Amino acid sequence: MRWRTYLLNCLPFPIRVTGIEDFPWEEPYVFGGWDKREYARLKKTNPSYTDTFELLDIEEPEEDDDLVARVRRVDDCKIFHIGLSWLRTESEDDPLYTTLSDYATWHVNY
């Protein structure tokens, strides 16, 4: 909860973010050789690590203790809830890149 309080106070919402790596639901399609047409269809209704989002808010943790990012996909304005540790700023040159990266590193290693 300290991280959440800190991030809510220092981040200028909304922030453009994208996935660090493939989201858990995508792994069989990205690495497992599953049907690419099905993957393309599912990407329309599910968030993908290749999408660009606007980070709108950070909600309290759920089951795995990761803070929950409420994001809006830029392409179609759909709202999703994604673990914050799965997200990064679009550009590594963005000053907020380090802040989100530090949280992800802490979450994974905590």
C-alpha positions in Angstrom: 0.0 0.0 0.0 3.0 2.3 0.5 3.8 1.9 -3.2 0.3 2.8 -4.2 0.2 5.9 -2.0 3.6 7.0 -3.4 2.6 6.4 -7.0 -0.8 8.1 -6.7 1.0 11.2 -5.3 3.8 11.3 -7.9 2.4 10.1 -11.2 0.7 12.7 -13.5 -2.3 10.7 -14.7 -3.0 9.7 -17.5 0.3 8.2 -18.5 0.9 6.3 -21.8 2.1 2.8 -21.1 2.5 -0.6 -22.8 3.3 -4.1 -21.8 6.7 -5.1 -20.5 6.3 -8.6 -22.1 3.4 -10.8 -23.2 0.5 -10.9 -20.8 -0.2 -14.4 -19.2 -3.1 -15.1 -21.5 -0.9 -14.4 -24.6 2.0 -16.7 -23.8 0.7 -19.8 -25.6 0.1 -17.7 -28.8 3.4 -15.9 -28.7 5.7 -18.8 -27.7 3.5 -21.9 -28.0 2.6 -21.8 -31.6 -1.2 -21.6 -31.1 -3.5 -20.4 -33.8 -2.5 -16.9 -35.0 -6.0 -16.1 -36.3 -7.5 -17.0 -32.9 -4.8 -14.8 -31.2 -5.7 -11.9 -33.5 -9.4 -12.3 -32.7 -8.8 -12.5 -28.9 -6.6 -9.4 -29.0 -9.8 -7.4 -29.9 -11.4 -8.2 -26.6 -8.3 -8.7 -24.3 -5.4 -6.4 -23.5 -2.2 -7.2 -25.4 1.4 -6.3 -24.5 1.6 -4.7 -27.9 -1.2 -2.3 -27.2 -0.8 1.3 -26.1 -2.8 2.3 -23.0 -3.4 5.3 -20.9 -2.9 4.5 -17.2 -5.9 6.1 -15.5 -5.6 4.9 -11.9 -3.9 2.5 -9.6 -6.3 0.3 -7.5 -5.6 -1.8 -4.5 -4.0 -5.2 -4.9 -6.1 -8.3 -5.6 -5.1 -12.0 -5.2 -1.3 -11.8 -6.1 -0.6 -8.6 -4.2 0.2 -6.7 -7.5 -1.3 -3.3 -7.6 -4.0 -3.1 -10.2 -3.7 -0.6 -13.1 -6.9 0.7 -14.6 -6.0 1.4 -18.2 -7.8 2.5 -21.3 -6.6 1.1 -24.6 -5.8 4.0 -27.0 -7.1 2.4 -30.1 -10.7 1.6 -29.0 -11.0 3.2 -25.5 -11.8 -0.2 -23.8 -11.0 -0.3 -20.1 -9.0 -3.1 -18.6 -7.5 -4.0 -15.2 -3.9 -5.2 -15.5 -1.2 -5.9 -12.9 0.9 -2.7 -12.6 4.1 -4.7 -12.7 3.3 -5.8 -16.2 3.4 -2.2 -17.6 6.0 0.3 -18.5 6.1 3.7 -20.2 6.2 3.6 -24.0 9.6 5.2 -24.1 12.6 4.3 -21.9 13.5 8.1 -22.2 10.3 9.0 -20.3 11.2 10.2 -16.7 8.5 7.9 -15.3 10.0 4.8 -16.9 12.3 4.3 -13.9 9.5 4.8 -11.4 7.4 2.1 -13.0 10.4 -0.1 -13.5 11.4 0.2 -9.9 7.9 -0.8 -8.8 7.9 -3.9 -11.1 11.3 -4.9 -9.8 10.2 -4.6 -6.2 7.0 -6.5 -6.9 8.7 -9.4 -8.6 11.5 -9.7 -6.0 9.5 -8.9 -2.8 
